[in-house]
């Protein structure tokens, strides 16, 4: 059964119930009052969904009596078998532009429970409405369900009571006029309105068949009739096709030499009580049942005939007085025809405006404005189903050359051809839009596969034949996938656009997927650079200290100072979260100066307190190799006493020394002249030669943790550590093993003659106060349990 048939049956059941346009009743008022009070909402309604309107049988909190069905939230609710809830209409793409949301009563929250009439059709809802967003659980809304079931009980009692009496479906002209006026005021679906009024006319007159038609004129001026509604006589193959034709596009009658056409010529009421012998008979569609009696009533707008009503097979025939009695209702039919014409003109104009505003004039595809709306709907639905959406940004390769060589007419033909091909390459529910020029966008639902992207590009690559030309072009495409790329529509398009340019740079005629990891890294870099200056000014940076032990004489040698960021929103950040992002910026130098100054301040406190500890600091490679470093280190250390300088150890990466050996040697020489000790950090990870090892003035070699941690289980790492220790001893360099985490590794290092070590076996990096407390409690025999 088609949806339209179901709706007709629903409306018929509603009509039988006889509840429409009846006064308020306390039995329903009581239940809507309870709903409003219980949930503390602004409005509670018992609504009825008619053909084109939503009418309120009971309303609390609003003076409205009805609204157009086209904007009714309840129209969505009756299409479901459970509660329909909208927590925030302003954020819901289905409703945020609804006039009931943007204007009075400014609906933000809606919950509606369908209400069924006794035979099972959903006639309306019991709903609660508020102008503020709300959130309710399923259990919270049980009261609304209960109240809706009480309404259904009341409807069933009324139905049974009326069934015991002589039930009349529609029997009074005034009721039909009132209904026709409601249709006139609320309907923009003229076919449904015409059918409603035809049903009333058949019921009022006791006629078996009938039609309502609009009188139009051909280019030559001859009148003809276009049927707006006709009795459903689809009980034979011939008439079934006829009725389906009327359903689709209306039925046309052009002959004027018969009963049907006569009123269009004379403008008078035509009556025949014996059609079988009437010489004016004829003109009936093939397969139509026999007509015994007939009345044709012209409808006028002022002096112009605009419509025709035909009724047939009334017991007792027809009289002219019947037309007179029906005149008030027929005037409403005329008003509807007039309004239909105005609506058609307005719709055509509005359609033209909407087409111009939302669709590309050349290809007919959605433009950027319409794409944004469709795009937001796709993302909303993807969120609802936990699905994904692929965004494909397509730019044609070689289009400019075609346009320049062959002209704009050929270029336009190419763009239209590409638009059609893209539409055929995707599914019906996918979105293809043109942004302008030779740029297109495809929004693909639940698709993220290379074969799909390749098929789209292959479709474009096929030769385009236009007039005498055979044109060849390709396309470059960028792809990003939501919600992996979890940003808004505008940023998704930008990201797909960036990926498209990457495809162009890779040689065109292909696609690239947006590099989300690189993007997030760039985004994080920007964020860090925006905040690091404030972190320095607000003293959010702090040095943590990790103990460095002398493994041979079993003493605490000193500490390595490691920077941390006490971020106001994200908590304590390790250097890996921000140091790489500030490298090669002025911030690297400022942070380096902060580290050196902080370490010197602590060393001065050590000297004052008689503590023998050293402090190692790490410097940024770009700062150490910069032209500013000699002045920076000389300025900071110039006022310091020699006993402070001698305890400061500057660690530089082995790879830093290799990047610019000349500058590294010069700056290390300056440090040595200032009395600063030098440590070569992460040794073994670079490719330094023995010459650099010999010439670099580094007294300390730090063995990288990647070798130390696995030296027991990995023979190769063990051999590397042993080789570094042997080389260091040969050149009289002190060694430090980083990353000691087990007693077995510690013991092996001691056996190999490694002087110093640090790692989580002893302690993680600690704030200064806690590090000094660790040092106070330090004893070699208890070194493994202090942390």
C-alpha positions in Angstrom: 0.0 0.0 0.0 1.5 3.4 -1.0 2.0 6.1 1.7 -0.6 8.3 0.0 -3.2 5.5 0.4 -2.3 5.1 4.1 -2.7 8.9 4.5 -6.1 8.9 2.9 -7.3 6.1 5.2 -5.9 8.0 8.1 -7.8 11.1 7.1 -11.0 9.1 6.6 -10.6 7.6 10.1 -10.1 11.1 11.5 -13.2 12.3 9.7 -15.2 9.5 11.1 -14.1 10.4 14.6 -15.7 13.8 14.2 -13.3 15.6 16.5 -11.9 18.2 14.1 -12.9 21.8 14.7 -14.9 21.0 17.8 -14.8 23.1 21.0 -12.3 22.4 23.8 -13.3 19.6 26.2 -12.4 19.4 29.9 -11.4 15.7 29.6 -8.6 16.7 27.2 -7.8 20.1 28.9 -7.2 18.3 32.2 -4.6 16.0 30.6 -2.7 18.8 28.8 -2.6 20.8 32.0 -1.1 17.9 33.9 1.6 17.5 31.2 2.5 21.2 31.3 2.7 21.3 35.1 4.5 18.0 35.5 7.3 18.9 33.1 7.4 22.6 33.8 7.3 23.5 30.2 5.9 26.6 28.4 3.3 24.8 26.2 1.4 21.5 26.2 -0.8 20.4 23.3 -3.2 17.7 22.1 -2.8 18.2 18.3 -4.6 16.8 15.4 -2.9 16.5 12.0 -5.3 17.3 9.2 -4.5 17.3 5.4 -2.6 20.6 5.5 -2.8 21.8 9.1 -2.0 21.0 12.6 -5.1 21.8 14.7 -5.0 22.0 18.5 -7.9 20.2 20.2 -6.4 21.2 23.6 -3.7 23.8 24.2 -2.0 25.2 27.3 0.4 28.1 27.1 -0.4 29.4 23.6 -3.2 31.3 21.9 -2.5 29.6 18.6 -5.4 27.4 17.3 -3.5 25.7 14.5 -0.3 25.9 12.4 0.5 24.7 8.8 1.3 21.0 8.8 4.4 21.7 6.8 6.1 23.3 9.8 4.6 21.0 12.5 7.0 19.0 14.7 4.0 16.7 15.3 4.1 15.7 11.6 7.5 14.1 12.3 6.2 12.5 15.5 3.2 10.7 13.9 5.6 9.0 11.4 7.1 7.1 14.3 5.8 4.5 16.7 7.5 6.0 19.8 8.3 9.3 21.4 9.8 11.9 19.1 12.2 14.1 21.0 14.1 17.2 19.8 16.4 18.4 22.6 17.5 21.6 20.9 15.7 22.6 17.7 18.1 25.5 17.1 21.0 23.0 16.7 19.0 20.4 14.7 19.4 20.9 10.9 15.8 19.6 10.4 14.3 22.4 12.4 16.7 25.3 13.0 15.2 27.3 10.1 11.6 26.4 11.0 9.4 29.5 11.6 8.1 28.0 14.8 11.8 28.0 16.0 13.0 31.3 14.6 9.7 33.2 15.5 7.0 32.7 18.1 6.8 30.5 20.0 10.6 30.0 19.6 10.6 26.3 20.1 13.8 24.8 21.4 12.6 21.6 23.1 9.9 19.3 21.8 8.7 15.9 22.9 5.6 14.3 21.2 3.9 11.0 21.8 1.7 9.8 18.9 -2.0 9.5 19.7 -4.0 6.8 17.8 -7.7 6.8 17.1 -9.7 3.6 17.9 -9.0 1.8 14.5 -5.2 2.3 14.9 -4.4 5.3 12.8 -2.2 8.1 14.4 -4.3 11.2 14.3 -2.0 13.5 16.2 0.1 13.8 19.4 0.3 14.8 23.0 3.3 17.0 23.1 5.3 19.3 25.4 7.2 22.4 24.1 9.6 24.8 25.7 11.7 27.8 24.5 14.7 26.4 26.3 16.7 23.3 25.4 16.0 20.3 27.7 17.3 16.8 28.2 15.1 13.9 29.4 15.7 10.2 29.7 13.3 7.6 28.4 12.1 7.0 32.0 11.6 10.7 32.5 9.0 10.8 29.7 6.9 7.8 30.9 4.3 10.3 32.3 3.8 11.8 28.8 3.3 8.3 27.4 0.7 7.5 30.1 -1.2 10.8 29.5 -1.2 10.0 25.7 -2.8 6.6 26.4 -5.5 8.3 28.6 -6.3 10.5 25.6 -6.6 7.4 23.4 -9.0 5.9 26.0 -11.2 9.0 25.9 -11.3 8.9 22.1 -12.3 5.2 22.1 -15.2 6.0 24.5 -16.4 8.7 22.3 -16.2 6.6 19.2 -18.1 3.7 20.8 -20.8 6.1 22.0 -21.3 7.7 18.6 -21.3 4.3 17.0 -24.4 3.4 18.9 -26.3 6.3 17.4 -27.1 7.2 13.8 -23.7 8.3 12.6 -23.6 10.8 9.7 -20.2 11.3 8.1 -20.7 14.9 6.6 -24.2 16.2 6.2 -24.3 20.0 6.6 -23.2 22.5 4.0 -21.9 24.9 6.7 -19.5 22.2 7.9 -18.2 21.6 4.4 -17.8 25.4 3.8 -15.9 25.7 7.0 -13.6 22.8 6.0 -13.2 24.3 2.6 -12.2 27.6 4.1 -9.6 25.9 6.3 -8.2 24.3 3.2 -8.2 27.6 1.5 -6.4 29.3 4.3 -3.8 26.5 5.1 -3.2 24.4 2.0 -0.5 24.8 -0.5 -1.2 21.3 -1.9 -3.9 22.0 -4.4 -4.5 18.4 -5.4 -5.2 17.3 -1.8 -7.4 20.4 -1.3 -9.4 19.7 -4.5 -9.9 16.1 -3.5 -11.1 17.1 0.0 -13.7 19.5 -1.5 -14.8 16.9 -4.1 -15.4 14.4 -1.4 -17.5 16.9 0.4 -19.5 17.7 -2.8 -20.1 14.0 -3.4 -21.3 13.5 0.2 -23.5 16.6 0.3 -25.3 15.8 -3.0 -25.3 12.0 -2.7 -23.5 11.8 -6.1 -21.6 8.7 -7.1 -19.0 10.3 -9.4 -17.6 13.8 -9.8 -14.7 16.0 -10.7 -13.3 19.5 -10.1 -11.4 21.1 -12.9 -9.6 24.3 -13.8 -10.6 26.1 -17.1 -7.5 27.1 -19.0 -7.0 28.4 -22.6 -4.9 27.2 -25.4 -2.6 29.5 -27.4 -5.5 29.9 -29.9 -7.8 31.0 -27.1 -10.0 27.9 -27.0 -11.0 26.8 -23.4 -10.0 23.4 -22.1 -10.4 21.6 -18.8 -7.6 20.4 -16.6 -8.8 18.1 -13.9 -7.7 18.9 -10.3 -9.6 16.0 -8.6 -11.7 13.2 -10.0 -13.5 10.3 -8.4 -11.3 7.3 -7.8 -12.8 4.7 -10.1 -9.7 2.5 -10.4 -11.4 -0.8 -10.4 -10.6 -1.7 -14.0 -7.3 -1.7 -15.9 -8.4 1.2 -18.1 -9.6 3.4 -15.3 -6.7 2.5 -13.1 -4.3 4.0 -15.7 -6.6 7.0 -16.0 -6.6 7.7 -12.3 -2.8 7.3 -12.1 -2.5 9.8 -14.9 -4.6 12.3 -12.9 -2.4 11.6 -9.9 0.7 12.3 -11.8 0.0 15.3 -14.0 -3.8 16.0 -14.3 -6.3 14.9 -16.9 -7.0 17.2 -19.9 -10.5 17.5 -21.6 -10.4 19.6 -24.8 -13.7 18.7 -26.6 -16.4 21.3 -26.1 -19.3 19.5 -28.0 -20.5 17.4 -25.1 -22.0 17.7 -21.7 -18.6 18.2 -20.1 -17.5 20.9 -22.4 -20.8 22.7 -22.8 -20.6 24.9 -19.6 -17.2 26.1 -20.8 -18.9 27.5 -23.9 -22.1 28.8 -22.5 -21.1 29.6 -18.9 -24.3 28.1 -17.7 -25.3 25.2 -15.5 -25.8 22.1 -17.6 -28.2 19.3 -16.3 -29.1 16.0 -17.9 -31.3 13.4 -16.1 -31.0 10.9 -18.9 -27.5 10.9 -20.2 -28.0 7.7 -22.1 -30.3 9.5 -24.6 -28.9 13.0 -24.4 -27.3 14.0 -27.8 -24.6 15.9 -25.8 -23.4 12.7 -24.2 -19.8 11.4 -24.8 -16.3 12.5 -23.8 -16.1 10.0 -20.9 -12.7 8.4 -20.4 -12.4 4.8 -21.7 -13.7 2.2 -19.2 -15.7 4.8 -17.1 -18.9 3.3 -15.6 -22.3 4.3 -17.0 -23.5 7.8 -16.2 -27.2 8.2 -15.7 -27.6 11.8 -14.5 -25.2 14.7 -14.6 -24.8 18.4 -13.6 -22.0 20.7 -14.7 -21.6 23.9 -12.7 -19.3 26.6 -14.0 -17.2 28.5 -11.4 -16.4 32.2 -11.9 -14.0 34.8 -10.6 -15.9 38.0 -11.2 -17.0 37.7 -14.9 -14.3 35.2 -15.9 -15.0 31.4 -15.8 -12.1 29.7 -14.1 -13.4 26.3 -13.2 -16.0 23.6 -13.6 -17.5 21.1 -11.1 -19.2 18.0 -12.5 -21.3 15.6 -10.5 -23.0 12.4 -11.6 -25.4 9.6 -10.7 -27.4 11.2 -7.9 -30.5 9.3 -6.9 -33.4 11.4 -8.1 -31.4 13.4 -10.5 -30.3 17.1 -10.3 -32.1 20.4 -10.2 -30.9 24.0 -10.8 -31.6 24.8 -7.1 -28.9 22.4 -6.1 -26.3 24.6 -7.8 -27.7 27.6 -6.0 -27.5 25.9 -2.7 -24.0 24.9 -3.3 -23.0 28.4 -4.4 -21.2 29.3 -1.1 -19.1 26.2 -1.3 -18.4 26.6 -5.0 -17.2 30.2 -4.3 -14.6 28.7 -2.0 -13.7 26.2 -4.8 -13.2 29.3 -7.0 -11.1 31.0 -4.4 -8.9 27.9 -4.2 -8.5 27.9 -8.0 -7.6 31.6 -7.9 -5.2 31.0 -5.1 -3.7 28.0 -6.9 -2.9 30.2 -9.8 -1.3 32.8 -7.6 0.6 30.1 -5.8 1.8 28.7 -9.1 3.1 32.1 -10.2 4.7 32.6 -6.8 6.2 29.1 -6.7 7.7 29.5 -10.1 9.2 32.8 -9.0 10.4 31.4 -5.7 11.7 28.3 -7.5 13.6 30.5 -9.8 15.0 32.5 -6.9 15.9 29.4 -5.0 17.5 27.8 -8.0 19.6 30.9 -8.6 20.5 31.1 -4.9 21.2 27.4 -4.3 22.2 25.8 -7.6 24.8 26.5 -10.2 23.2 28.0 -13.3 25.5 26.1 -15.8 25.5 22.5 -14.4 22.4 22.5 -12.2 24.5 21.1 -9.3 24.3 22.6 -5.8 26.4 25.7 -5.4 28.6 26.5 -2.4 25.7 27.9 -0.4 23.5 24.8 -0.9 26.5 22.6 -0.4 27.0 24.0 3.0 23.4 23.1 4.0 23.6 19.6 2.6 27.1 19.1 4.1 25.9 20.0 7.6 22.9 17.6 7.2 25.3 14.8 6.2 27.6 15.4 9.2 24.6 15.5 11.5 23.3 12.2 10.2 26.8 10.7 10.3 26.9 11.6 14.0 23.6 10.0 14.6 24.6 6.7 13.0 28.3 6.8 14.1 29.2 6.8 10.5 31.7 8.5 8.2 31.7 11.0 5.4 34.3 11.3 2.7 34.9 14.9 1.3 36.4 14.9 -2.2 37.7 18.3 -3.6 38.1 18.0 -7.4 40.0 20.4 -9.6 40.2 19.7 -13.4 43.7 19.4 -15.0 44.0 21.1 -18.3 40.7 22.9 -18.3 42.2 26.4 -18.7 44.0 25.2 -21.9 40.7 23.9 -23.3 38.9 27.1 -22.4 41.6 29.3 -23.9 42.0 27.3 -27.1 38.3 26.5 -27.9 36.4 29.2 -26.2 33.9 29.5 -23.4 31.1 27.6 -25.1 33.3 24.5 -25.4 34.5 25.1 -21.8 30.9 25.2 -20.5 30.1 22.0 -22.4 33.1 20.3 -20.7 32.0 21.5 -17.2 28.4 20.2 -17.8 29.8 16.9 -19.0 32.1 16.5 -16.0 29.1 17.4 -13.7 27.0 14.6 -15.3 29.8 12.1 -15.1 30.5 12.8 -11.4 26.8 12.3 -10.7 26.8 8.9 -12.4 30.0 7.9 -10.6 28.5 8.2 -7.2 25.3 7.0 -5.6 22.0 8.8 -5.7 22.2 9.9 -2.0 25.7 11.2 -2.4 26.2 14.9 -3.0 28.0 16.5 -6.0 28.4 20.2 -6.1 30.2 22.9 -8.1 32.1 25.5 -6.2 32.9 27.6 -9.2 35.3 27.6 -12.1 36.5 24.0 -12.6 36.2 23.1 -8.9 33.8 20.4 -7.8 33.1 18.7 -4.5 31.6 15.3 -3.8 30.3 14.3 -0.4 30.2 10.5 -0.1 28.3 8.7 2.7 30.0 5.7 4.3 32.8 5.6 1.7 36.5 5.6 2.2 38.1 3.4 -0.4 40.8 4.0 -3.1 38.7 2.2 -5.7 35.9 4.7 -5.4 38.3 7.7 -5.7 40.0 6.1 -8.7 36.7 5.4 -10.4 35.7 9.0 -10.1 38.9 10.2 -11.7 38.7 7.6 -14.4 35.2 8.8 -15.2 36.6 12.3 -15.8 39.5 11.0 -17.9 37.2 9.5 -20.6 37.3 11.6 -23.8 34.6 14.3 -24.1 33.1 14.6 -27.6 31.6 18.0 -28.3 30.7 19.1 -31.9 33.8 18.4 -33.9 36.1 18.3 -30.9 37.5 15.3 -29.0 38.7 16.7 -25.7 40.9 15.1 -23.1 41.4 16.2 -19.6 42.0 14.7 -16.1 41.5 15.8 -12.5 43.3 16.1 -9.3 41.4 15.2 -6.1 42.0 15.8 -2.4 40.1 13.7 0.2 39.5 14.0 3.9 37.3 11.8 6.0 35.0 12.8 8.8 35.0 12.1 11.8 38.7 11.1 11.7 39.2 14.8 10.6 36.8 16.1 13.3 36.3 19.7 12.2 33.4 21.8 10.8 32.3 21.9 7.1 34.4 24.9 6.2 37.6 23.3 7.6 36.8 19.9 6.0 36.6 21.7 2.6 39.9 23.5 3.3 41.6 20.3 4.3 40.3 18.5 1.1 41.5 21.5 -0.9 45.0 21.2 0.7 45.1 17.5 -0.2 44.0 18.4 -3.8 47.0 20.8 -4.1 49.2 18.0 -2.9 47.8 15.8 -5.7 48.6 18.6 -8.2 52.2 18.9 -6.9 52.6 15.1 -7.2 52.0 15.2 -11.0 48.2 15.7 -11.3 45.7 13.0 -12.5 45.5 11.4 -9.1 44.3 11.9 -5.6 45.8 12.5 -2.1 44.2 11.9 1.3 44.6 14.7 3.7 47.6 14.1 6.0 45.8 14.5 9.3 48.9 13.7 11.5 51.0 16.4 9.8 48.1 18.8 10.1 47.6 18.1 13.8 51.4 18.6 14.3 51.2 22.0 12.5 48.2 22.9 14.4 49.8 22.0 17.7 52.9 24.0 16.7 50.8 27.1 16.1 49.1 26.6 19.4 52.4 26.2 21.3 54.0 29.2 19.6 51.0 31.3 20.5 51.2 30.3 24.2 54.9 29.9 25.0 55.6 33.6 25.3 52.9 33.9 27.9 54.3 30.8 29.7 57.7 32.6 30.0 56.1 35.8 31.2 53.8 34.0 33.7 56.6 31.8 35.1 54.8 28.6 34.0 58.1 27.0 33.0 60.0 25.1 35.6 63.2 22.9 35.8 62.9 19.3 37.2 66.0 17.6 38.5 67.0 13.9 37.9 69.8 12.6 40.1 73.0 11.5 38.4 75.0 8.9 40.4 78.6 8.0 40.4 78.5 4.3 39.9 82.1 3.7 40.9 82.4 5.5 44.2 78.7 5.1 45.0 77.9 8.8 45.5 75.4 11.4 44.2 77.3 13.3 41.5 74.6 15.9 40.7 71.5 16.4 38.7 70.3 16.8 35.1 67.9 19.7 34.8 64.9 19.0 32.5 62.3 21.6 31.6 58.6 21.2 32.3 55.6 23.4 31.5 52.9 23.9 34.2 50.2 24.6 31.6 47.1 26.3 33.2 44.7 24.1 31.2 46.6 20.9 30.4 48.6 20.4 33.5 52.3 19.4 33.6 53.7 19.1 30.0 57.0 17.2 29.3 59.5 18.8 26.9 58.4 16.5 24.1 55.1 18.4 24.0 56.6 21.7 23.1 60.4 21.9 22.6 60.3 20.6 19.0 57.6 23.2 18.1 59.7 26.2 19.2 62.9 25.0 17.5 64.3 27.5 15.0 62.2 30.3 16.5 63.1 33.1 18.8 61.4 31.2 21.6 64.1 28.5 21.5 66.7 31.1 22.5 64.4 32.6 25.2 63.7 29.2 26.7 67.5 28.3 26.5 68.4 31.5 28.4 65.7 30.7 31.0 67.2 27.2 31.5 70.8 28.5 31.9 69.8 31.3 34.3 67.6 28.9 36.4 70.4 26.4 36.7 73.0 29.0 37.7 70.6 30.3 40.4 70.3 26.9 41.8 74.1 26.3 41.6 74.7 29.5 43.5 72.4 28.1 46.2 74.3 24.9 46.3 77.6 26.8 46.8 76.0 28.9 49.6 74.7 25.7 51.3 77.9 23.8 50.8 76.3 21.2 48.5 78.8 19.6 46.1 76.4 18.8 43.2 76.7 19.6 39.6 73.8 20.5 37.2 73.6 19.5 33.6 71.4 21.5 31.2 70.2 20.8 27.7 70.4 23.4 25.0 68.4 23.8 21.8 70.5 22.9 18.8 69.4 26.0 16.9 70.3 28.2 19.9 73.6 26.6 20.4 74.6 27.0 16.8 73.2 30.5 16.4 75.3 33.7 16.1 73.8 34.9 19.3 75.0 32.1 21.5 78.5 33.4 22.2 77.1 36.7 23.5 74.3 35.0 25.4 76.5 32.5 27.3 79.2 35.1 28.0 76.6 37.6 29.3 74.9 35.1 31.6 78.0 33.5 33.0 80.2 36.6 33.1 79.2 37.7 36.7 79.4 34.1 38.0 82.1 32.8 40.4 84.4 30.1 39.0 83.0 27.5 41.5 79.5 28.1 40.0 80.7 27.8 36.4 82.7 24.7 37.1 79.6 22.9 38.3 77.5 23.8 35.2 77.5 21.1 32.5 76.1 22.0 29.1 74.7 19.0 27.1 74.6 19.1 23.4 73.4 16.4 21.1 75.9 14.5 19.1 73.9 15.3 16.0 74.0 19.0 16.8 77.8 18.9 16.7 77.6 17.1 13.3 75.2 19.7 11.8 77.8 22.4 11.8 81.1 21.2 13.1 82.9 24.5 12.7 80.4 26.5 14.7 80.1 23.7 17.3 83.8 23.6 17.9 84.0 27.4 18.2 81.1 27.7 20.6 82.3 24.7 22.7 85.7 26.5 22.9 84.0 29.5 24.3 82.2 27.4 26.9 85.5 25.7 27.8 87.2 29.1 28.2 84.4 30.2 30.6 85.1 27.1 32.7 81.9 25.2 31.7 82.0 21.5 31.4 80.7 20.0 28.1 78.7 16.7 27.7 78.0 15.0 24.4 74.4 13.8 24.8 72.7 10.7 23.1 76.0 9.4 22.0 75.8 6.6 19.5 72.7 7.8 17.6 74.7 9.9 15.2 77.5 9.1 12.7 80.4 11.0 14.1 83.9 10.2 13.1 86.9 9.5 15.4 88.3 12.9 14.3 85.2 14.7 15.8 85.3 12.5 18.9 89.0 13.5 19.4 88.6 17.2 18.6 85.3 18.1 20.4 86.2 19.5 23.8 83.6 17.4 25.6 84.7 15.9 28.9 81.6 13.8 29.3 79.9 11.2 27.0 76.3 10.3 27.6 75.4 6.9 26.2 71.8 7.0 24.7 69.1 5.2 26.6 68.1 3.2 23.6 71.3 1.2 23.9 71.4 1.1 27.7 67.9 -0.2 28.3 68.3 -3.4 26.2 71.9 -4.1 26.6 71.2 -7.2 28.7 68.7 -8.7 26.3 70.1 -7.5 23.0 73.7 -8.6 22.4 74.2 -5.9 19.7 73.2 -3.1 22.1 75.5 -4.6 24.8 78.4 -4.6 22.3 77.7 -0.9 21.4 77.7 0.2 25.0 80.9 -1.7 25.6 82.5 -0.1 22.5 81.5 3.4 23.6 82.9 2.9 27.1 86.1 1.5 25.7 86.4 4.5 23.3 85.6 7.0 26.0 88.2 5.5 28.4 90.8 5.6 25.6 90.2 9.3 25.1 90.0 9.9 28.9 86.3 11.0 28.7 83.9 10.5 31.6 80.8 8.4 30.7 77.2 8.7 31.8 74.6 5.9 31.1 71.1 7.2 30.6 67.9 5.3 31.2 69.0 2.8 33.8 65.9 0.9 35.0 67.0 -2.5 36.3 69.6 -3.7 38.8 71.0 -6.1 36.1 71.8 -3.2 33.7 73.3 -1.2 36.6 75.6 -4.1 37.6 76.7 -4.7 34.1 77.6 -1.0 33.6 79.6 -1.0 36.8 81.5 -4.1 35.6 82.3 -2.4 32.3 83.7 0.6 34.2 80.9 3.2 33.4 81.5 6.1 35.8 78.0 7.7 36.1 74.4 6.7 35.6 70.9 8.0 35.8 67.4 6.6 35.3 64.1 5.6 36.8 65.8 2.9 38.8 66.9 5.7 41.1 64.4 8.5 40.6 62.4 10.3 37.9 62.9 14.1 37.4 61.6 15.9 40.5 60.9 19.5 41.4 63.9 21.1 43.1 62.6 20.8 46.7 61.8 17.1 46.2 65.1 16.4 44.5 67.0 17.9 47.4 65.0 15.9 49.8 65.8 12.8 47.8 69.5 13.8 48.0 69.3 14.3 51.7 67.9 10.7 52.1 70.3 9.2 49.6 72.4 6.2 50.7 73.9 3.8 48.2 72.4 0.7 49.9 68.9 2.2 49.7 69.2 3.9 46.3 66.6 1.5 44.7 63.8 2.3 47.1 64.0 6.0 47.5 61.6 6.7 44.6 
